Amino acid sequence: MANKKKRKKRAPSVPLAAPEPADREARKEAAQREREKAIRTYRRGRLVKRVGIAALTLAVLGGGGFLVVNAMRSASQRDERIAALGTEIGCGTVQEPPDEGTDHVNQPPQYANVPASSGPHAPPGQWLPPEVSVYDVPFDPSFEFRAVHNLEHGYVIMYYEQGGDGALSDDVRSELTRLAERERKVILAPYPNLAEDENLVLVAWNRAQRCDVATDDAGDVVEVADYFIDQFREGPEAPEPNAV
């Protein structure tokens, strides 16, 4: 979990900024090759990263190999526990939707994946601002195509059903609001076109976890969402994970 941050302001809309020069596309092609290499390295080394602290402790203190083994076991147990908890509260496994590209466009496109996890999006400078993490107005196409640019920068977006019989409970929504407000690069927003059996969808670049949450136990929902954030925020799957 990240340290608590200063609470962020809420805003229903943000003015667009002037676009940057188009030559940025050439740099992105070179970055794509580096990103693909990084993804391969990341996937091979994910387990090593999880136990890095334990390994360092072992080297410094001269302890036994049980430290590394225990750290590996702890990471594996957390994976299993969150997977079971997700199933219990109505969440499916994390999906990898087809990549719809990274083109910059001036008008919202029609996305194949809903909500969009990749695809053509708003030009440079026209993404959603980092100082706003919670939106009360459902994302229409003009907001979504800006939000996809945030996903390109390594953001996680938590989309939820705001009204109707399947809406999230007030308690769950309130706790997700607190989660978004204390985390970097996390956005919470209503989404008007979720499927009938979905009321919460966690989205990162080319990743989505779809949920039909029926519980009022906000702690369980936040734990699953927080795990998704830990796994995919600023991950190498995102084309520009280190951008603001």
C-alpha positions, 0 to 999 in steps of 0.5 A: 500500500502506498503512503497516504497522500494529500486528498485530491480535489474532485472535478466533473470536467477539465479543459483540454490542453494544447497538443504537443508536436506530432513527432512524438509518434517516432519516439513512441515506436522506439519506445515500443521495442524497448517496452516489449523487451521490458515486458519479457524481463518483467514476466520472468523476474516478477517472482524475483522482485517479490522476494528481493527484500528477503534476499537482501536481508539474507545477504546482510544478516547471514540468515538461512535460506528460509527467509527467501523461501518464506517470502516466496511462500507469502507472495504465493499465499497472497496471490491465492488468497486474493484470487479466492476473495475475488471469486467470493465477492463476484470478480472474475480473473484478470483478462488481457483484452486485445490491444487496440493500438496507441494512435492519437486521434481528435475524436472519440473512437468506437472501442471494441472493449468496453470499458476501453483498456487500450486503443486510439485516444486523445492527443498529448496534453489532453489526458485527464489531470493527475490532481483529479482522482474521483469523478461523479459524472459518468464518463461519456466518450469524450472523457473515456478517450482522454482516460485511455491516454491516462492508461497509456501512462500506467494509470488504473481506472476503477469504473463502477455502476452508479445507479439501478438495481445493480449499483454498488452500495454506498459503503463500497463506493465510499471506500473505493473513493478513499482508495483512489484519493490516497493512491497515485495514478488511480481514478474512480469514475461512474461508467454508463455502459457496463454489462448487466452482470457488471457493476465494477470493472478494474482497468489498466492498459490491456488488463481488465477485471470484471466484477458483479459485486453483491457484498456490502463488505467494502473491505473485501472489495478494496482489498481486491482493487488494491491488489489489482493496483499493485500488480498493474499500475505503471507496469511494463504493459503500459506504453509510457508507464513513467509519464505523469 
